[in-house]
């Protein structure tokens, strides 16, 4: 992967932002949220401790995002800096993820689910066109854009190139460790095999089943030995009879057809994205028709708040209206969530400079101290 990044970009000016508030914490480090002063937009600030050579998840994600620059549906890399003991990555803070939308929306319909999956498929096609695979696809990594009108695929820390600089596809080979998440990961990943484009598409298939059924067959598998659990889930996925599942649940045959197309792909074969799009579109049409028939049969009517207002019906489920519907629960800027973190504590502001202007009670004007001494930086140009 070294050859993809031979030139070193110029050192960027550090962004100014309001006092960050701890937002979440993952295996790689901590995520803070703040407001960028220049444009009043929400940003996410990721901090990763780099005590070992293997602790370079943010650096890898920054390199991937740089390669995906201007790709629709992919986060914009605003800033990255790597220091001796930790790294910092800044990107826009997006809306709720589809897992939250699915669990909180009581009227999340099956055709809504297929609509979301179709949009994710379009993003994957654009990502794959840049010779990159995501390898960690799941509902929590699909979020609403800042305006709530589209979807964004996030968390490229495990992403990888499937071709070298000459355009030669990687070879099939064993991997030393499991890559991805057990719930939505591909079958090949469970048997510790190198992944390719078909694996991203298989993970998307499991997202379809999750949105339709609300769970997956291996969700309640309780095994203490993680390696055995990985292998057992892989066996369950390899033997999963999607056709019977669709028949029993009265899902469109196109769901099973999607899996058949993906499973029959060769390791280095370019997927037929057009065929997959058409397959999902036909499934969505059938789902929508079925739900409309059920609605008419039961004579279900939505209650409007006033006679002057029209009710939203499934017939109006076009792209723009769907995205407006999904964005109704978008978190507002002032509703910051603080996970047991006091932003006024000195130890929680490890990456803030001393140039805090006491006049600004909310901390506006914080500068990134890494601007003083940087070894590697990226920013949008």
N, C-alpha and C positions, 0 to 999 in steps of 0.2 A: 504494500500500500504506500510505501515511501515515495514512489515515483509520481504519485498524484499531487504532491504538495512540495515541489522543489523550491518555489520562490517564497520568500518571507514577506508578508504584507507589512506596510508601514505601521508604526505604533499609533494607535488611535487615541483621541482625546477621551478621557473617562467621562461617562455620563453622570449627570446630576440627578439625584432622586431623593424622595422623601425618606424618612427614617424607616428602614425595613422592619417587617414583622414576620416572625417565623410562621411559615405556612404549612410545611409538611417535612417529613424526614424519610429517607430511603436508605438502601444499602450503601449507596455511594456517598451520602452526606446529607446536607440540610438545604431546604428550599425556603427562601424568603420572598415576600411580595412587597412591592413599593410602587410609587408613582413617579414616572420620569417627568422632571420639571419642564423640560423644553416643549413637550407636546401633551402633557397631562394624561398620558396613557399608562395603563397598568403593565408592570414588568415582573418577571420571575427571575430571581437571583439564586443560582445554584452554587453551593460551596462544597468542595470535595477536599478532604485531607489527603495528601499524597506522601505518606510515610514510607510506602514501599513502591518498588518499580511497577508493581501490578496495579497500583491505584491511579489509573489514568483514564477513568471512564469519561470524564468531562472533556478531556483533550480529544479522545476518540470521537465523542459526539460532535464536538466543534468541527473536526475535520470532515465528518460526514455531512453536517449541515452546510458547510462551506461548499462541498461538492453539489449539494442540492439547492444552491442559491437560486431564487426566483422560481422554484417549483411550487405550483399551486397546491395547497393543502399540506404544506410542510412548514414548520416553524422558521421564523426569520432569526438568524444569528445576529444579535445586536453587539455583543462584546464577548471576548474571551481572553483570559490572561492566566498563564501558568507560572507559579512561583516555586520557591524551594520546598515549602511545606504544604501548600494547598493551591487549588485552582478555582477560578471563578468563571461562570458562564452566565450571560444575561440574554434573555429572550422575552418576547411578549408573553403576558399572562393571559391565557385563554379561558373560556367559559367552562361549564360543567362537562364532565365526560359522559359518554353514552351509558355507562353502567349506572351512574346516578340518575340519568333521565329514565332509564328502564325501570329502576326500582321505585322511583318516586312518582312516576306518571301512571295513574290507575287506568287511563284510557290510551295506553301505548299499544297500538294495534299491530297485527302481524304484517300488514302492508307497510306500516311505519318502519318496522324492523328491516324489511327487505329494501325499503328506500334508503335507509342508512347504509346497509351493506353495499348497495350499488354505488353509493358515493365513495365508500372506502375502496372499492375495487378500482374506481377511476384514479384515486390517489396512488394506489399501489402500482398501477400501470405507468404512471408518470415517474414514480420512484425507481421502478425496475428499468425504465428507459435510460436512467443515469447509471446503470450497472450496479445498483445497490439493492440489497434485500434487508428488510426490517428485522426479522427473526424474533420479535417479541410482540406480536399482534394480539390485542385483547381489548375489550370494551373500555377499560380504564385509560387506554392510550389513544382513544378517539374522542376529541373534545370539540366543543363549539368554538367557532372563531370569535374574535372580540366583538364583532357586530351581530353575532348570533345567526348569520345568514348562510353559513357554510360549515364544513367540518375540517378539522386539522388532525393529522397523524403526528403524535409526539413521541418522545423518549426513544432516541436513536442510539442509545448507549451500547446496544448489542448488535447494531446494524453492521453490515459487512459488504465488501465488493464481491460479486460473483464472477467478475472478469478481471484479467490483468490489463496493463496499459495497451497491450497489443490486441485486446479484444478476445483473448482466448479464455474460454470458460474454465472455472476451477474443476478439479477432479473429485470424484467420490472418494472419501476417505473417512476413517474413524476420527472422532473427536475425543479429547481427554476429559471433557466434562459436559454436563447437560447445559444447553443454551436455550434460554427462553423461559416460558412459564408452563407448568405442568397442565394447567387446565385447558389452555387453547393451543399449546404447542403441537407441532406436526408429529406424525408417527415416526418418521426417520430420526427426529431429534431425541425421542425416547430410547432409541437403540444406539445413541451416541454416534450418529452419522452426520457428515457434512450436509448443510442445507443449501437449497437453491430457491428459485422463484416459485416453484410448485409448493414449497413448504409454507410460504406466506399465504398462498391461496387456500391451502388446506386449513390453516388457522382461521381464515375468514369463514370457511365452511362451518367450523365449530361455533363461531360467533352467530351464524344463522340459526343453528340448533338451539343455542342458549337463548336468543331473543324470542324464538318461537315457543320453546318449552319452559323457559324460566330456570332451567338447570341442565346439567350434563350427566350422563350415566356414571361417571367416575368421581362426581363431586363428593360423595360420602365415603369414599374409600379410605379406611383408617389403617395405616401401616406405619410403624415407627421407623423401620429401615427405609430411608429416603431413596436409596438406590433401587431397592426392590419395588418401592412404590412407583418410581419412574418407569421401570420395566413393565409392571403390571398395567399401568395406565396405557402404555404403548401397546400392549397386547390387546386391551379393550378397544383401542382406537383402530387397530389393524383388523379386528374382527367385527367392527361395528356394521350392522346391516342397516344402512340408511334407507333403503327401499322399503323394508318392512316397517321401519319406524314411521316413515311418511304415510304408509298405507294405514297403519293403526291410528295415527293421529289425524288422518285425512288431510295431510299436507300435499301440495302440488307435486307431481312427479318430477318437476324441474329441480327440486331440491336434491333429490337423489341423482339426477342427471348432472348437476353441478359437481358433486363429489366424484362421479364416474369420470368426468372430463379431467379433473385435477389429478386423480389417482393414476390415470393412464398416461400422464405426461412422463417423458423421460427426464432424467436428472438435469440435463443441459438443454432441454427443449424450450423454445420460446412459447409461452402460453398463447392461446387464441383468445385474447381479451374480448374481442367483438362477440365471439360465440358465448363467452361467459356472461357478458352484459345482456345479451338477448335472452339467455336462459333465466337470469334473475328477473329481467323485465317481464317475461311471460309468467313467472311465479308470482310476481307482485300483482299483475292483472287478475290472476285467478284468485289470489287471496282477497283482493279488494272486492271482486264480484261476490265471493262467498260471504264476506262480512256484510255487504249491502243486502244480500238476500236474507241473511239472518236478521238483520235490522228491520227489514220490511215485514218479515214473518212475525216477529214479536211486537211489531208496531211500536218500536222504541223511538221516542222523541226527546231531543235535547231541550232543556228548559232555558229560555233566555231571561236575562236580567230585566229587560224591559221590552214592550211590544215594538218599539222602534228599531231594536237591534235584531239582525239576522243571526240565526244559529249557524255555527260552523258544521258542515257536513262532510262526510267522507268524499263526496263528489268534488269538493274543492281542494282535495289533497294534491295540489301541484307543488312544484319545487319551492317557490317563494313562500307559499302559505305554510308548508310543512316546516321550513326552517324558522319561520316566525313562531310557529306552534312550539317547537322544541326549545326555543330561546326564551320562553316565558319565565323560566325559573333561573335565568342567568343571574349570577351573584353580582350585586351592585358594588361599586368601588368602596363605599363607606362601610360595607359589611365585612370587614377584615376578620378572619378567624385566627385567634392566637392560641396555639396548642400548648398551654401551660408554659408560655414563654413571655417574660417581661422584657420588652424591647429597650427599657431604660437601664437594664442591668448591663454592666460593663462587659461581662463575658459573652453576651449575646451580640455584641457589636464588634466582633473581631476584625472585620474587614472595612470598618469605617474610619475615615481620617479624623484628625484633630481639628479640621477646619469647619467645625459645626458653628453656625451662626445662632447665638442664643436668642436673637430677635425672633427667629422663626420657631415657635413653640412645637411645631410638628416635625421639625428636623429637616425642613426643605433646604437643599443646598449641599447635602452630603456628597463628598467626592470620593471616588475610588482611589485608595492609597497606592494601588498597584501601578498607577501611572508614573510613580517615582522610579520604579525599578521593575522592568519587565523583560522576560526572556522570550515570550511568545505571545502574540496578540492577533486577534482578528476583529474586524468590525465591518458593518455594511458599507458599501461604497456606492 
